[in-house]
Amino acid sequence: MDNPDELLATMKAEVVVMDSQDEARANTKLVLARHYLAEAVRDYSVPPPIFDDCVVSVAVDLYNAKNAQLGVMNVTDGQMEPFRVSTDPLRSAWPKLNAAGIPVGGFSIR
């Protein structure tokens, strides 16, 4: 984890606010996202651009979970109401993987 992940710049573009001090935490979330996804897709062949896109999506969700006190996130600009954050760390990856023809996720049968 000492080396910066190549997807960090992409992740930073997806996160609303990230300062340079949070880069280590962001890299940790990228590593975790890769591990979660590798276990989820196991024997399926996922094209690298799709896998990377899913890694970023999952890492952003994991990173933003810090802002979801008690599982509820509230955006303070007044434009968004509080909403419950999913406990599924791969929530944002399932539809992308399914769209790519990889039958994984909540209701898939392996």
C-alpha positions in Angstrom: 0.0 0.0 0.0 3.0 2.3 0.0 2.7 2.9 -3.8 0.0 5.2 -5.0 -2.7 3.3 -6.8 -3.0 4.2 -10.5 -6.7 4.8 -10.1 -6.3 7.4 -7.3 -6.7 10.4 -9.7 -9.9 8.9 -11.1 -11.2 8.3 -7.6 -10.4 11.9 -6.6 -12.4 13.2 -9.5 -15.4 11.2 -8.2 -15.2 12.3 -4.6 -16.7 15.6 -3.7 -13.9 16.7 -1.4 -10.6 15.0 -0.8 -7.5 16.6 0.6 -4.0 15.4 0.2 -3.9 14.0 3.7 -6.7 11.6 2.8 -4.8 10.0 -0.1 -3.5 7.1 2.1 -7.1 6.3 3.2 -8.3 6.6 -0.4 -5.5 4.2 -1.5 -6.6 1.8 1.2 -10.1 1.9 -0.1 -8.9 1.2 -3.6 -7.0 -1.9 -2.4 -10.1 -3.1 -0.5 -12.3 -2.6 -3.5 -10.0 -4.7 -5.7 -10.1 -7.5 -3.1 -13.9 -7.4 -2.8 -14.3 -7.4 -6.6 -11.8 -10.2 -7.2 -13.7 -12.4 -4.8 -17.0 -11.5 -6.3 -16.1 -12.2 -9.9 -13.7 -15.1 -9.2 -13.5 -17.2 -12.4 -15.2 -14.7 -14.7 -13.1 -12.8 -17.1 -13.7 -9.0 -16.6 -12.2 -6.6 -19.1 -9.7 -4.3 -17.4 -11.5 -1.1 -18.1 -14.8 -2.5 -16.6 -13.0 -3.9 -13.6 -11.2 -0.6 -13.0 -14.5 1.4 -13.3 -16.0 -1.0 -10.7 -13.0 -0.6 -8.4 -13.3 3.2 -8.5 -17.1 3.0 -7.8 -16.7 0.6 -4.9 -13.7 2.6 -3.5 -15.7 5.8 -3.6 -18.6 4.2 -1.7 -16.2 2.8 0.9 -14.4 6.2 1.2 -17.7 8.1 1.6 -19.0 5.7 4.2 -17.1 7.8 6.7 -19.5 10.6 6.2 -22.5 8.4 6.8 -23.0 8.5 10.6 -25.1 5.6 11.8 -25.5 4.5 8.1 -27.3 7.7 7.1 -25.7 10.3 4.8 -27.0 13.9 4.6 -25.8 16.4 2.1 -25.7 19.8 3.8 -26.3 22.1 0.7 -30.0 21.7 1.2 -30.6 20.1 -2.1 -30.6 16.5 -0.9 -32.5 14.8 1.9 -30.8 12.2 4.2 -30.6 8.7 2.8 -29.5 5.4 4.1 -26.2 4.1 2.8 -26.2 0.5 1.6 -24.3 -2.1 3.7 -23.4 -4.0 0.5 -19.8 -2.8 -0.3 -20.3 -3.8 -4.0 -23.7 -2.2 -4.4 -22.4 0.1 -7.2 -20.5 -2.6 -9.0 -23.4 -5.2 -9.5 -25.3 -3.3 -12.2 -22.1 -2.5 -14.1 -20.9 -6.1 -14.0 -24.3 -7.4 -15.0 -24.4 -4.9 -17.9 -21.1 -6.4 -19.0 -22.6 -9.9 -19.1 -21.1 -11.0 -15.8 -23.9 -12.6 -13.8 -23.0 -11.6 -10.2 -24.7 -9.8 -7.5 -27.7 -10.0 -5.2 -29.9 -12.5 -7.1 -27.5 -14.3 -9.4 -27.0 -18.0 -9.1 -23.5 -19.3 -9.7 
